[in-house]
Structures are given as C-alpha cells and as structure tokens.
Amino acid sequence: MINVIIIPARAGSVRLKNKNILKINKQTLVERTLIFSKKIKNIDKIIVSSNDLKVLSYSKKFKNIYFIKRPKSLSTSKSLLIDTVNYLNKSFDKKFENILILQPTSPYRSLNLINSNWIKFLNKRKKYKSSISISKGTNIKKRFFLIKKNYLILSKNNNDSNKYQANGNFFMVNINFLKKFKKFVISHFTEGTVINNKKNMIDIDTKQDYILATKFN
C-alpha cells in the first residue's frame, strides 16, 4: 500500500469559470499546486484527476506525476470527491493507504505546516485516521465545528463563539476511514489543524476570492 497526493481539478466550475487554471504570478492554480506537491515528504505517488484537457496537458511539463483523465460520470457538479478517490485507487496496482488531498483552489500553503502534520498523521497508530485544516468562518453553507482535544465536534448551536470550518487547505485521510465512513470528515473522529494566516485560509470559489488571492501576490 502507498501514500499518495491527489490533486482534484475538475473542469466545469459553476460559480467561477475555469477556476483551476486561473493565474497568480504567471502560474495557474494547478501549476502552483503541482510544484508545491513535489516538496512534500513521504509520498509515493502524486496523482492529478481532471477532465480538463489544459490540465491534462501539464503531463508534458511535470514528469513523474500521474495525470488520470476523469470519466464523465465523475465530472459533474454533483460528483463526489470520494468516488473519484475510489476510482483512482482501483486504477493502480498498489492500493492507497494514506491520502493527502491538495485542492488547486487553495493557492497559498505552508510547507512546514503540511509536512509536519503529514508526518504526524503517518505515525499515528490508528485504524481510522482523518485530519483537515480549519479556520474560523461564517459561511452558513458549511458545517460548523468545535474543537475538543484536537478533534472536531459538530456544532449544533450557531451561537457558539469558537466555531471552525474546513478551509480546503488540506485533507488527510487513510483508506480505512473512507471505507468505514464514506466521508472525509466525521465529528469526533476527524482532527483539525487551525490556520490563522489569512492568506493560507483563502479557498477560491468566487471572483471575489480570486481578486483577494491576487492581492497577496
């Protein structure tokens, strides 16, 4: 079994067209993520999943990275990332054990933070493991969590002052967790790493998000 990075880059974003290939400092969001991913330690394979021909064409530039064309059934706006992960897992002879998800829409990351969290994650002797980046947020479309002993607890009270939300900077999960829960994040089982740096909290989903990201350049 192997440790993998998966970079999901589906074409057809609704709110912000072609967001994965928007540029910051002359590099597309996918290129930035590819360059960053090659600096992560203890990784056996880096895999890009996309139905975007522009993204898939990066295979000529980025060697030793697997570019897998995503089937139409996994390329709709309603497609679930877990289904793509399962599809990719079946596509390789060596099955996945630990998975690090890096979404191109998070253009800024701390290499030290992710490397240190990844090493800790790999060393945890637990059958079911899940860890994500979080930050304080107010997006009512996302779930709110409290933190108790590093674990995320789903908040049922909107008046809670210390509420956190997933910010998309990274997701770490082992295959046992996905098989059992069919999700990346489960209350009381998923650990959270708080990111307070405003730049690293950015998750580009709208034009306003993109404009904000370019200001940190």
C-alpha positions in Angstrom: 0.0 0.0 0.0 1.2 3.5 -0.8 1.0 7.1 0.3 -0.4 9.4 -2.3 -1.2 13.0 -3.1 -4.4 13.6 -5.1 -5.0 16.9 -6.8 -8.6 17.1 -8.0 -9.0 19.6 -10.8 -12.4 19.1 -12.4 -13.5 21.3 -15.3 -16.9 22.9 -15.3 -16.9 25.0 -12.2 -20.2 26.9 -11.9 -19.6 30.0 -9.8 -16.1 30.8 -11.3 -15.4 29.6 -14.8 -12.2 27.7 -15.3 -11.0 28.5 -11.8 -8.3 25.8 -11.7 -6.4 27.4 -14.5 -6.7 31.0 -13.3 -3.2 32.5 -12.8 -1.4 34.0 -9.8 2.1 35.3 -10.5 2.0 33.8 -14.1 1.3 30.3 -12.8 -2.1 28.6 -12.9 -3.6 27.4 -9.7 -2.9 23.8 -10.8 0.7 24.5 -11.6 1.2 26.1 -8.2 -0.2 23.0 -6.5 1.9 20.7 -8.6 5.1 22.5 -7.7 4.1 22.5 -4.1 3.2 18.8 -4.0 6.6 17.8 -5.2 8.1 19.2 -1.9 6.0 17.0 0.4 7.9 14.2 2.1 7.0 10.5 2.3 4.9 10.4 -0.8 4.9 7.5 -3.3 2.7 8.9 -6.0 1.3 12.3 -7.0 -1.9 12.0 -9.0 -3.9 14.6 -10.8 -7.5 13.8 -11.6 -9.1 16.0 -14.2 -11.4 16.1 -17.3 -9.8 19.4 -18.4 -7.5 19.0 -21.4 -5.5 22.0 -20.4 -4.7 20.4 -17.0 -4.0 17.0 -18.5 -1.5 18.7 -20.9 0.7 19.5 -18.0 1.9 15.9 -18.1 4.4 17.0 -20.7 5.9 19.5 -18.2 5.6 17.7 -14.9 7.3 14.3 -15.1 6.8 11.5 -12.6 3.3 12.8 -11.8 0.3 10.7 -12.9 -2.4 12.5 -14.9 -5.6 10.5 -14.9 -8.4 11.6 -17.1 -11.6 11.7 -15.1 -14.6 9.9 -16.6 -17.8 11.9 -17.4 -19.6 10.1 -14.6 -17.3 11.7 -12.1 -17.1 15.1 -13.7 -20.4 16.6 -13.0 -21.2 19.4 -10.5 -22.8 16.8 -8.3 -19.9 14.3 -8.4 -18.4 13.4 -5.0 -14.6 13.5 -4.4 -14.7 10.2 -2.5 -16.0 8.5 -5.7 -13.0 9.9 -7.6 -10.6 8.7 -4.9 -12.1 5.2 -5.0 -11.9 5.2 -8.8 -8.2 6.2 -8.7 -7.5 3.6 -6.0 -8.8 0.9 -8.4 -6.7 2.3 -11.2 -3.3 1.4 -9.7 -1.8 -2.0 -8.9 -0.6 -0.8 -5.5 -3.6 0.3 -3.4 -3.7 3.5 -1.4 -3.1 3.6 2.3 -2.8 7.3 3.2 -4.1 10.1 1.1 -3.3 13.8 1.1 -5.8 16.0 -0.9 -4.5 19.3 -2.2 -7.1 21.3 -4.0 -5.8 23.8 -6.6 -8.2 26.5 -5.3 -6.0 26.9 -2.2 -3.2 28.9 -3.8 -1.2 29.5 -0.6 0.1 26.9 1.8 2.8 26.5 4.5 5.2 23.7 3.5 6.4 23.3 7.1 2.9 23.0 8.4 1.8 20.4 6.0 5.0 18.4 6.1 4.9 18.3 9.9 1.2 17.4 10.0 1.7 14.7 7.4 4.5 13.0 9.3 2.4 13.1 12.5 -0.5 11.7 10.5 1.5 8.8 9.1 2.9 7.9 12.5 -0.5 7.7 14.3 -1.2 4.1 15.1 -4.9 4.2 14.5 -7.0 2.2 12.1 -9.2 5.1 11.2 -7.5 8.4 10.6 -8.7 11.8 9.2 -7.2 15.3 9.6 -8.1 18.6 8.0 -7.2 22.3 8.0 -9.8 24.6 9.6 -10.2 28.2 10.4 -12.9 30.4 12.0 -15.6 31.1 9.5 -19.1 32.4 9.0 -20.2 30.6 5.8 -23.7 29.2 6.6 -23.4 26.8 3.7 -20.6 24.9 5.6 -20.7 22.9 8.7 -19.5 24.5 12.0 -17.2 22.6 14.4 -15.9 23.0 17.9 -12.5 21.6 18.9 -12.1 19.2 21.8 -8.7 17.6 22.3 -7.8 18.3 18.7 -10.9 16.6 17.4 -13.7 18.3 15.6 -17.2 18.2 17.2 -20.1 19.2 15.1 -21.7 22.4 16.5 -25.4 22.4 16.9 -25.6 25.9 18.3 -25.0 28.8 15.9 -24.2 31.0 18.9 -21.0 29.1 19.8 -18.2 31.7 19.7 -15.3 29.3 18.9 -16.7 27.8 15.7 -14.5 26.5 12.9 -15.0 25.4 9.3 -12.9 23.4 6.8 -11.0 25.9 4.7 -9.8 23.5 2.0 -6.1 24.0 2.5 -5.5 20.2 3.0 -7.3 17.0 3.8 -5.5 13.9 5.1 -7.3 10.6 5.4 -6.4 6.9 5.3 -8.3 4.4 3.2 -9.8 2.6 6.2 -11.5 5.8 7.3 -13.0 6.3 3.8 -14.2 2.7 3.6 -15.9 2.8 7.0 -17.4 6.3 7.0 -17.7 7.1 3.2 -16.7 10.7 4.0 -13.5 12.7 4.7 -14.8 14.4 7.8 -16.7 12.8 10.7 -17.5 14.5 14.0 -15.5 13.1 17.0 -13.2 11.2 14.6 -11.5 13.9 12.5 -8.7 16.0 13.8 -8.4 19.7 13.0 -5.4 22.0 12.4 -6.2 25.6 12.9 -4.9 28.0 10.2 -5.0 31.7 11.2 -2.9 33.1 8.4 -5.4 35.0 6.2 -3.5 34.2 3.0 -3.5 30.5 3.7 -7.2 30.5 4.5 -8.1 31.5 1.0 -10.2 29.0 -0.9 -11.1 30.3 -4.4 -14.7 29.7 -5.3 -15.8 33.2 -6.5 -14.4 36.1 -8.4 -14.1 38.0 -5.1 -12.0 35.1 -3.7 -9.7 35.3 -6.7 -9.3 39.1 -6.5 -8.4 38.7 -2.9 -5.8 36.0 -3.7 -4.1 38.1 -6.2 -3.6 40.9 -3.7 -1.3 38.7 -1.6 1.0 38.1 -4.6 
